[in-house]
Amino acid sequence: STKILSRSRDRNIHFYDIGRGSLERISDLSVHSAILCTRYEKDFLLYGTYSKIVAGYDTRCKKVVYKIKNHTRPVLSVASSPEYIWSSGEDNALVCHDRRMNKLLKRIRMERISSSIAYSEPYLWVAGYDGFIKCFNQEMKTLKKIDSGHSQPIMDMTHTMGATVTTFKDGVIKVFSPNISPVCWNAFNLDSPASCVDYKDGYLIAGCSDSSVVFWRNTNLDY
């Protein structure tokens, strides 16, 4: 089965099992502050909050296992690898935290706010409100700046071995090839703009500004 989650500024996270194409709500988590971003790994949830916290939640024992505060403004996006946790915030900071040593490794100040970040070995992908995507190595050195071909701000981005998916403020979703010189494979519109998007096990899932969660399986996205 495929497990997904939804989150909101109401401080609640809901976990679902897609099952055979229908959503079954299986558990919930309430936190101390509005939730602005999440990354859901196997048995582990990473989330960032309005109160400037990045937290890790173990879904097996249902406990928050750590909290990190490396930002001076709300946290907008999080990403992780087995070694590192990256986060971006309204303070224009892009931060790398050592997961095992539990210490701040590097902080860089971006020219503009980074709305979304994603990690797919060996690259860190950083999307901004200016419509551009920057590709970094693990040491946070810029390798390339990529034009999404869209003038609207990027609201969220997910990167997998199969595709890079971005959602824009005007409701457009674009699907790109997952390499450092991406080609736009597909583009389509949602009735309500999506503030977050994920692509998992052949499902594209979007959380929209009208409080709905849209998910579908589209063979045209399975590259």
N, C-alpha and C positions, 0 to 999 in steps of 0.2 A: 504494500500500500504506500501511497504518497502522502506525507504529512506537510501541511502548510500552516501559516498563522496569519492573523490580522492584528493590527495595532492601531491605536488612536490616541488623540490628545486627551481622551477621557481617562487615561492612565491604565487602561485594560488591554491585555493581550489574550486573544482566543486562539486555541490550537484546534485544527481540523484534520480529519482524514478524508481525502478525496474519494477513496474506495473505488466504486465502479461508476464514477462520473457524477456522484452526488456528494455534497458536503455533510460530514457528520462531526459535530462539535464534541471534542473529547476531553478538553481541560481548559482552564483559565488561569491567568496570572494578573494580579493587581499590583502596581508599583507605586512609588512615592511621588512621581512627577509625570508630566505629559511625556509620552514616548514619541520621539521624532524619527527614529530609525531602528532597524533590526537587521541582523544577519543570522539565519537559522542553519546551523550545521547539524550533523547527526548527533542527537542527544544533547545538544548544546545551543543555547541562544545567547547572542550578543546583542545588546541594545544600548542606545544613547538617549539621553533625556534632556528636557528643557532646563533641568537643574545642573547641567554641565557634567553629568556623570556618564561614564561608560561602565556597564555592568555585565557580568557573565552569569547565566542561569543554567544549572544542570537539570535537564528535564527528567532524568532518571530518579534523582532524590528530591526533586522539586525544591531546590534551594538556590539562593544567590550565593555563588562561591567567591566572587570578588567584586570590588568597585574601584574604579580608577577616576581620578579627577585631574585631567591635564589641560582643560580648557577654561577660559574666563567668560565664555558665552555658551549658549545652548549647543549641544552636539547634534550635527545634522546627518552624519553618516559614519558607518563603521565597517571595517573589513578585517579579516584575520587569516593567518597561516598557523601552522603548528608552533612557530617560533615568535611571531609578532602579532600585535593588534594595532591597526591604523584607525585614525579617526579624524574627522574634519568638523569644524564648527563655525558659528557665526562670528567668531573672533578672527576669521580668515586663516586660522592655523591648520596645518596638516601635521599630524603627530604620529610618531612611531613609538610603541611601547613594547618592551621585551616581556614576552608572556611568561617565560620561565623564571627570569630574574626579578620580575615585577618591578621594573624601573623604566623611567622615561629615557629613550635612546636619542631621539631627534625630534626637533620641532622646526618647521619652516613656515614662513609667512607667505601666503599666496597673494597675488595681486587682487584677486577677486574671491568671493566665497565659493568654496567647493561644495556643491549640492549633493554629490554622490561619489562614493569610492567603491572599488571592487578589486579583489585580488584573484589572479589566476596565474599560477607559476609560469614564468618567472617575473611577471609584470604586475605593477599596481596601476590601475586605471582610475583617473580622477576627472569627473565631469563637473562643469561649472554653469552658472547662470548665463554666461556669455555664449553658450551653445558649442563650446569647444570641449574636447576630451584630451587630457594629457596622459602620456604613458611614462611611468617611472620604473626604475629598477628597485630592488629591495632596499638599496641604500638611499632611496628617494632622490636620485639624480634624474632630471628630465631627459627622456630619450626622444620624444616626439610630441608635437602638438597637432591634434587632428581636428579638422573642421567637420562638424556633423552635417553641414549643408542645410541647417535650419536656424533661423534667426531668433527663435523663441528660447527661453531658458530651459535647460535640461533639469527636470525635477528628480529623476531617479535613473539608475542604470544597473544592469546586472550583466555579468560576464561569465560565460561558461566555455568549455572546450568546443561547443557547437555553435555558439552565437553570442553576439553582444547586443543587448536590447536596451533601448533608451526610451524614456517617455518625456514629453515636452508640455509646457504650460498650456498650450492651445489644444491639448487632447490628442496630438499625434503620437503614435508609437512607431519607432523605426527599428528594424532588425538588420544588423551588420554582420559581416564576416568577422571571426574572432581573432584577427591578427593585427599587427602593428600598422598595416596599410589597409584599413577596412573598406569593404565595398558594401553599399546599401542593397540588401536583398529584397526588402519588403518595407512598406510603409502603409499605415491605415489609421483611421480616426476612431476615437471613442466618443460616445455621447456626452460623457462627463470627463474632464481632465483627470488623469491618474497621477497621484502623488507618489506612488511606489509601484514597482514592477518586479516580478521574478519569473524565472524560467527554469522549470525543474521536471525531470522525467517526462519530457514531451508536453508539459502543460505550461501555458503562459498565464500568469495570474497578475491582475492589476487591481490595486486599491484606489478607488475613485473619490473625488471631492464631494460626491453626493452621498457618501457613507456606504456605498455598495462595493462588493468585491466581485470582480468579473474574472472568470477563468474558463479557458477552453483549450481543447487539443486540436492543433491545426497541423496537418501533415506537411504543409508548405513551410513550417518553421523547423522541421526536423532535418536539418542539414547534417 
